[in-house]
Amino acid sequence: MTGMVESSKTSSGEVVLTERTNTTSSPYRSNGTTEDINGNIYAFKQSVVSAKTRDLSNAFVGHTVTTTVLDFYGNPGSMLVETYDSTGAKDGYSKLTDSTFINDTVNWLLGRLTCTTMENTDPEGNTRIRRSGFSYGPTNERLLKEVLEPDSADCISPTSLSMVTEYGYGDYGNKSSIKVSGTGITSRTTTNVYDYSQLLISTLIMRHAIAGPSAAGMLLSSLQGCICSVICNSMSHN
């Protein structure tokens, strides 16, 4: 593997504003393991990036160390960001992001994120966790649902604290609808309409609305409820 940056600096006169170093380890071999055998290196399993910043007066601004563990296809399964003070000691703040992915080698759809959990920790040891889940179509080609704060067991089933976003698609793969819902909130649906060349010509955002037929690229709607906004992009065709 060539062309990987090992270190970089940005300076203004005698002041080094940013300084980054990158360390890699445990390379994956062509057989998908990290064993030291004869075979081409596919990707590195882990990278550690140290980033230090100062302002123009040479005063310390920040220092972070990011440790990323990658899977065989280069997806970041785990990413830990730790911060340090001006003496180089850890200050107690950190953020850990754990992610799981679908790597569909049959259809060659790689890196489809299915679940991510972010855990923030402060110097007193208090933690705050935020989780998001994602589901896809039968062959993993399209994102169908995104759930914020899903059930921790499967990372996709909604709970009373969840916000759910569902996506619909047209025959040509354009995103035709986006529905946002959750407990205690009014659901909202955004409908996109495309012309014969599949260019977006109108967007309709509604709450509790029932849309009627549309024809010739014109959106004709009979609505019950409250239309929040309509945004139309007029187009001319030669």
TAHU-V110853 format. One record per run of one state. SS is the DSSP state (a for helix, b for strand, c for the rest). FROM is the first residue (numbers start at 1). TO is the last residue. If there is no record, write none. Layout:
# TAHU-V110853
ss=<SS,SS>
from=<FROM,FROM>
to=<TO,TO>
This chain:
# TAHU-V110853
ss=<c,b,c,b,c,b,c,b,c,b,c,b,c,b,c,b,c,b,c,b,c,b,c,b,c,b,c,b,c,b,c,b,c>
from=<1,7,13,15,30,41,55,60,71,76,85,90,105,109,122,127,137,143,149,163,170,175,183,188,195,200,208,215,216,218,219,226,233>
to=<6,12,14,29,40,54,59,70,75,84,89,104,108,121,126,136,142,148,162,169,174,182,187,194,199,207,214,215,217,218,225,232,238>
